[in-house]
Amino acid sequence: AIFVLETGFNADTGGLAQGGLIFGRQSFIGLKGNWGAVTAGRQYSPHWAAIDSLDPMDGITGGAFNLMRRTVRTDNTVMYATPNMSGFSGQLAYGFGEVAGDSSASRVLGGALVYANGPVTVKLAHHNAKNATATDTTRNSFLGGSYNFGAVKAILGYQVEKGPATADANVVMVGAQIPMPVGTLMASYLRKN
């Protein structure tokens, strides 16, 4: 059995972060074994995890999250994560909308396929979210990868964003991480149209 309870607060005010939720970062329970893991609660979406792990800026200011649409955490979500099978793994998530009388309102579907073995990493992820009235859908699909040459880690990514309404876009990400004697030199270029 596993469980996680994480909170976040604003250091300047002491107030709760993540929309004022007491456990606004992650809050889930689950079971884990050699067959994989099943978790339920508020947790990181597979789509966010794919982008975050390939962000050349490691999620800091100036990183991919400035231009790539993503949903970091999803509520009321049941997720299955496969075990690592010779470098291949995956996640599948379903977030219950909890809107009375409409099971599709605020519903979230997500998934990711991963190949990570040696210097190569490739990730394909999708996120599909209905709005609170089930009248519109946001769909984000991401394909990215990295290759670690030793002296430099090269990173590429591409995302297609559809909705809500006509807010469609494509995002290209190119980056590198160069290990230094102290720390890592990071570079990133993103183009969104």
C-alpha positions as CSV (number, residue, x, y, z in Angstrom):
1,A,0.0,0.0,0.0
2,I,1.1,3.5,-0.7
3,F,-0.2,7.0,0.1
4,V,0.9,10.6,-0.4
5,L,-0.3,13.8,1.2
6,E,1.4,17.0,0.0
7,T,0.6,20.6,0.8
8,G,1.9,23.8,-0.5
9,F,1.9,27.3,1.1
10,N,2.9,30.8,0.1
11,A,6.0,31.7,2.1
12,D,5.3,35.4,2.0
13,T,1.7,35.2,3.4
14,G,1.6,31.7,5.0
15,G,-1.6,31.1,3.1
16,L,-2.3,27.8,1.3
17,A,-1.2,27.6,-2.3
18,Q,-2.8,25.4,-5.1
19,G,-6.2,27.2,-4.9
20,G,-6.4,27.1,-1.1
21,L,-6.6,23.3,-0.9
22,I,-5.0,21.9,2.3
23,F,-3.5,19.0,0.3
24,G,-3.4,20.9,-3.0
25,R,-0.2,19.3,-4.4
26,Q,-1.0,15.6,-4.2
27,S,-3.3,13.5,-2.1
28,F,-3.7,9.9,-3.1
29,I,-3.7,6.3,-1.9
30,G,-2.9,3.1,-3.9
31,L,-1.5,-0.3,-4.3
32,K,1.9,-1.1,-5.8
33,G,3.5,-4.4,-6.8
34,N,5.4,-6.1,-9.6
35,W,2.3,-5.7,-11.8
36,G,2.5,-1.9,-11.6
37,A,0.5,0.5,-9.4
38,V,-3.1,1.7,-9.1
39,T,-3.6,5.0,-7.3
40,A,-6.7,7.1,-6.6
41,G,-7.0,10.8,-5.6
42,R,-5.4,14.1,-6.6
43,Q,-2.3,13.4,-8.5
44,Y,0.0,14.6,-11.3
45,S,-1.4,14.0,-14.8
46,P,0.5,11.7,-17.2
47,H,0.7,14.5,-19.7
48,W,2.3,16.9,-17.2
49,A,4.7,14.2,-16.1
50,A,5.9,13.7,-19.7
51,I,6.5,17.3,-20.3
52,D,8.1,18.0,-16.9
53,S,10.6,15.2,-17.3
54,L,11.7,16.5,-20.7
55,D,11.7,20.3,-19.9
56,P,15.2,21.5,-20.7
57,M,14.9,24.1,-17.9
58,D,13.8,21.4,-15.4
59,G,10.5,23.2,-14.7
60,I,12.0,26.6,-13.6
61,T,11.1,30.0,-14.9
62,G,11.7,30.2,-18.7
63,G,10.9,26.5,-19.1
64,A,8.4,24.7,-21.3
65,F,5.5,25.6,-19.0
66,N,5.5,29.2,-20.1
67,L,4.1,28.2,-23.5
68,M,3.0,24.6,-23.4
69,R,-0.6,24.1,-22.1
70,R,-0.8,21.4,-19.5
71,T,-2.8,20.3,-16.5
72,V,-0.5,19.6,-13.6
73,R,-2.8,17.8,-11.2
74,T,-6.2,16.1,-11.7
75,D,-8.7,15.6,-8.9
76,N,-10.7,12.4,-8.3
77,T,-8.4,10.4,-10.6
78,V,-7.8,6.7,-10.8
79,M,-4.5,5.9,-12.5
80,Y,-2.7,2.7,-13.5
81,A,1.1,2.8,-14.1
82,T,2.7,-0.2,-15.7
83,P,6.0,-1.6,-14.4
84,N,9.1,-0.9,-16.4
85,M,9.3,-3.6,-19.1
86,S,12.8,-3.5,-20.8
87,G,12.6,0.3,-21.0
88,F,8.9,0.5,-21.9
89,S,6.2,1.8,-19.4
90,G,2.9,3.6,-19.4
91,Q,0.2,5.4,-17.5
92,L,-3.5,5.6,-17.9
93,A,-5.7,8.0,-15.9
94,Y,-9.4,8.7,-15.6
95,G,-10.6,11.7,-13.5
96,F,-14.3,11.6,-12.4
97,G,-15.9,14.9,-13.0
98,E,-18.2,14.8,-10.0
99,V,-20.8,17.0,-11.6
100,A,-24.3,15.9,-10.4
101,G,-26.4,14.5,-13.3
102,D,-23.6,14.6,-15.9
103,S,-20.8,12.0,-15.8
104,S,-18.9,13.6,-18.6
105,A,-18.8,17.2,-17.2
106,S,-15.3,18.0,-15.8
107,R,-14.1,14.5,-16.8
108,V,-10.4,14.0,-17.5
109,L,-8.8,11.2,-19.6
110,G,-5.0,11.0,-19.9
111,G,-2.2,8.6,-20.7
112,A,1.4,8.3,-21.6
113,L,3.7,5.8,-23.2
114,V,7.4,5.9,-22.4
115,Y,10.6,4.3,-23.7
116,A,13.6,5.1,-21.5
117,N,16.7,2.9,-21.9
118,G,20.3,4.0,-21.7
119,P,20.8,7.5,-23.3
120,V,17.4,7.4,-25.1
121,T,14.1,8.7,-23.8
122,V,10.9,9.0,-25.9
123,K,7.5,10.0,-24.4
124,L,4.1,10.2,-26.0
125,A,1.3,11.7,-23.8
126,H,-2.3,12.9,-24.2
127,H,-4.7,14.8,-22.0
128,N,-8.4,15.2,-22.7
129,A,-10.5,17.4,-20.3
130,K,-14.2,18.4,-20.5
131,N,-15.3,21.7,-19.1
132,A,-17.8,21.9,-16.2
133,T,-20.8,21.9,-18.5
134,A,-19.5,19.2,-20.9
135,T,-19.9,21.7,-23.8
136,D,-16.3,22.0,-24.7
137,T,-13.1,19.9,-24.6
138,T,-9.4,20.6,-24.3
139,R,-7.1,18.1,-25.9
140,N,-3.3,18.2,-25.7
141,S,-1.0,15.7,-27.3
142,F,2.8,15.7,-26.7
143,L,5.7,13.8,-28.3
144,G,9.2,14.4,-27.0
145,G,12.5,12.8,-26.5
146,S,16.0,13.2,-25.4
147,Y,19.4,11.7,-26.1
148,N,22.3,11.9,-23.6
149,F,25.6,12.2,-25.5
150,G,27.5,12.5,-22.2
151,A,28.8,16.0,-22.8
152,V,25.4,17.3,-23.6
153,K,21.8,16.0,-23.4
154,A,19.7,17.1,-26.4
155,I,16.0,17.5,-26.0
156,L,13.2,17.8,-28.6
157,G,9.4,18.1,-28.1
158,Y,6.3,18.9,-30.1
159,Q,2.8,19.5,-28.8
160,V,-0.6,19.9,-30.5
161,E,-3.2,21.9,-28.5
162,K,-6.9,21.7,-29.4
163,G,-9.6,23.8,-27.6
164,P,-11.2,25.1,-25.7
165,A,-13.3,26.5,-28.6
166,T,-10.8,27.7,-31.3
167,A,-7.8,28.1,-29.0
168,D,-5.7,25.7,-31.1
169,A,-1.9,25.9,-31.3
170,N,1.3,23.9,-32.0
171,V,4.4,24.2,-29.9
172,V,8.0,23.2,-30.8
173,M,10.6,22.8,-28.0
174,V,14.3,22.4,-28.5
175,G,16.8,22.3,-25.7
176,A,20.0,21.1,-24.1
177,Q,21.5,20.4,-20.7
178,I,25.2,20.5,-20.3
179,P,26.8,19.1,-17.1
180,M,29.2,21.6,-15.6
181,P,31.7,21.0,-12.7
182,V,29.1,22.7,-10.5
183,G,25.5,22.5,-11.7
184,T,24.1,22.2,-15.2
185,L,24.0,24.7,-18.0
186,M,20.4,24.7,-19.5
187,A,19.2,26.1,-22.7
188,S,15.7,26.1,-24.2
189,Y,13.9,27.5,-27.3
190,L,10.1,27.2,-27.7
191,R,7.9,28.4,-30.6
192,K,4.1,28.5,-30.3
193,N,1.8,29.4,-33.2
